[in-house]
């Protein structure tokens, strides 16, 4: 994706590429890709960035879909996919492998890019997010979307500090040369905010719109251990402060809210969350921070 080869969206149909980083969720991913087929604006290409054949099942034989394999980790897999985006693509969309799009999701994102040439990143509106609970099945997510057929008649475009990683769209020419930080290992944790911060630092806009609707299933299978994630909850935001991709106030808010939640809920943890593991990781991260060690990659070794 070189900046010279990109063209504005205005005046011609946008060429769209959809990327799915995935690992260990082949059955869910197959259904998620079906929702891409329902879009009113069809992508030129779907890229599935995975680790092994087991991650994609029969999808490798699907027309219009490219399967690439490489090292695990959300940042690494997204960057690997970037390397395979055709040069003439206008919009690059990155979705979680458990995100179900409303049929007009891509169309609404393209409208937002056409509305303002300074917009480099668009994130949509999640009408239901299973990440905050035990998660939704594909059938539950499908039912929620079926009840959410009406898109708001007027698009509201709101500037935001960073996109929500489960549903992100980028103007390709605006992110030329940018990469997700591979020091943010495994699940990544705030890698979306870091990428948005890189865009802000270039002087472009990162926005949220109310008309690109979807459901994040919040599938728990394939997630990292509580200890590893707990470490990332502390170290990653503070590391982003050092990179100037997150304000200190926002980082401290993230850290304090997560640590407080893990402390309070560790006495009666939810069955689907390893609160005590997360709290242990929080404490290791805080100790590293006190010692001046901002090492997000350490999460992989815990």
N, C-alpha and C positions, 0 to 999 in steps of 0.2 A: 504494500500500500504506500505508494509514493505520492507526495503532495502534488507533484506536477501532473499526475495522471488522473486526478480527481476533477469532477465538474460539479457545478451547483445543481441542486434539485430543480430549481425554478425553470419552467419552460419545457420539461420533459419528464416522462415517467421515471420514477426512482428505481434503480437496481438495488435490490436488498439481499443481504446475506445473513442467515440466522445461524448462530453458534450455540451448541449445547456441550459444555464440559460435563462429563459424567463418569461415574465409577460405581459399579455394583447395583445399578437400578435398571437393568435392561427391560424388565416387564413394565415398569412405570414409564420409562422413556418412550417405549413404543406408542403408548396412548398419548403422551405429550406431543409427539411428532404428528399424530393424527390431527391435533388441533391446529397445527400449521397448515395442513391441507384445507382447513375450513376458512382460511383467511380470505378476505375480499381482495387483498393485494398479495399476490403470491411472490415468495422469494425466488431469486435466481438460483440460489444454492443454499443447502443446509449442510453445515459442518458439524460432525459429532467428534469431539476430542475426548478420547477414552484411553484406557490403560491396557486392556486386553480384549480378546474376542468375546469373552463372556459379558462384557459391558454393553454389547449392542445386539446380541442375538441375531435375528434375521434382517436387521436394518441395513446391513452392508450391501444388500442386493436391491435396495430401494432406489428408483431413478431420482436424480436430482439431489442425492445425498452423498456426501464424501465422509468416509470414516478415516480418521487418523489416530495413530497410537503413539504414546510417549510416556514420559514420567508422570507420576501422580501429583496432585495438588492443584487447587483451583486456579492459582495464578499461572503456574507453569502450563496447564492445559489451555487456558485462554490465550496465552502468548503463542503457543504452538499453533492454535487455530488462526491467529492473526497472520502467521506466515503463509497461510494457504488461501487467504481472501483474494479473489481476483482483483486486478488493478482498476477495473472499470466499475466497481461497486460504489454506490453512493451512500448507503446506510448499512452499518454493521450492528446487528442486534445480538446481544448475549442474554440467554435465558437459563435459569436453573432447570435441571432435568426433571423437576416436579412442579413446573409453572404452567398453568393452563390459560391460554389467551382467549379473550373474547374475539369473535370473528373479525372485528374491525380494529384490532389492536395495532397491526402494522399500518393500516390506513391512517389512523389517528396520529401516530408518531410521525409519519411522513408529512401530514398537514402541519404539525408543529414546526418541523424543520423548514417547511416552505413559508411559514408565517414570519420567521425572523432568522436572517442569515447568521446572526451572532450566536445562535443556539448550536452547541456542539454535542450536547448530551440530553436525552429525554428519558425520564423514568415514568412509568405509569402509576395507576392507582390500584392497589390490591384490595379487592372487596372482601376477601376472607383470607386469613393467614394462619395456616396450621402450625407455623413455627412457635406460636404462643401457647399451644396446647399439645395434645397427643398426635395431632396431624389429621389430615383428611385422606380418605381413600379416593381413588380416581372417580369412583361412582359418586361420592359425596361432592367432590369438586365439580363434576359435570352437572350435578343437580343445582348447585349454587349458581353456576354460570347460566343455566337455563332460566333461573328466576331473575337474572340480571341482563335481560335482553336489551333494555332501553339505555342507550348511551346518552349522557347529558347533552342537551341541544347546543350548549355554548361551551367552547373550550376555555378553561382557565389555565393560564401558564404562570407557574409560580417558581421563582428562583429557589434553589435548595443547595445545601452544602455539598451534597453528593447523591448519586443515584442509589436506589435500593437494588442490591446485587442480583435479586431473583429476576428482575426485568429491566434491562438497560438497552438503550439504543444510542448509537453514535453516528454523527456525520463523519464519513470516512476521511475526508480531506482534513478535518479538524483534529483528528487523533493520529495523523501521520507521525511516526517516530516514537509514539508513546507506548509504554508497556506496563503491564501489571508488575508490581514489585515482588519478585520471587523470594525475597527474604520473608515474606508473609506466607509461611508454609501451610501445608495441609488444607484446612477449611478456609484459610485466608484471613478471615476476621478483620473487617474494615478495609479490605483491599478495594472495595467499591468506592469507599470514601477517599482513599488515597488516589485512585485513578481520577475521580472527580476533582480532587484538589490540584492534580497536575493540569487538568483542563482549565480550571479557574486561574491558575498561575500563568497560563498562556493568554488570558484576557477574554476567553470565550465563556458562554453561559451554560450552566447546568440547571435543568428545570424539571419540574414535575407537572404532569397534565392530568386532568380529571376525566378524560374521555378514553384513555387507553386502559381498559379494565382487564383484570385477571384474577385467578385464584392461585395462591401459593399453597401447595398441599402440605409442605413441611414434613416430608417423609423423614423418619428418624433413622432408617437403615442407611448405612454408608457414612454416618457422621463420625467425627473423631471422639476420642475419650474425653471425659470430663476434665481430667487433669491437664491435658494438652490444651483444651479450649480455654480453661480457666487462666492458664498462663497467658494465652493470646489476648484474653479480655483485658488484661492489665498492660502488658508490654506493647501490644500493637498500637493502641491509640497514642501512647507516649512516644513511641518511635515516629509516628506520623507528625507529631509536633516538631521533632528534630528535623524532619524533612520539609516542614512548612506546608504540609498538605492538610493539616487539621489545626484549628486554633486550640491553645492550651485549655481554654474554658470548656470547649466541647469534649476534649480528651478527658479532663478530670470528671466531667459529668458522666461520661461513659463508664469510666473506671469505678466511680463511687456507686453508681446505680447497680452495676453488676456485682460488685463485692457485697454491697448491702443486701441485695436479693439472695445471693448465695448463702450469706450468714443466716438470715432470717429463715429461709426455706430449708436449710440443711437439717433442721429439727424435725420436719415432716416433709421430706422431698417428694416431688411428683414422681410417679413410677417411670416416666419417660426421660427424666433428667437426672444425671449424676451430680447432684448439688454438692456433695461432700468432695467429690473429685475436683469439681470446678473451684471450690473454695481452697483446696490444697494447691491447685495451680495458681490461684490468685495470690496466695501468700508467697509462693516461690517468685512470682513476677514482681511483687512489691519489694521483696528482698533484693532481687537483681537491680531494680530501679534505684533503691537506696544506695547500692554499691556502684551506681553509674553504669550499669550494663543494660544497654538497650539492644537485646539480641533476640528478635522475634523468631529466628530460625531454631532457637533452642527448644521450642515447643515440640518439634519432631523427635527430640531425644528423651523426652520425659516419659 
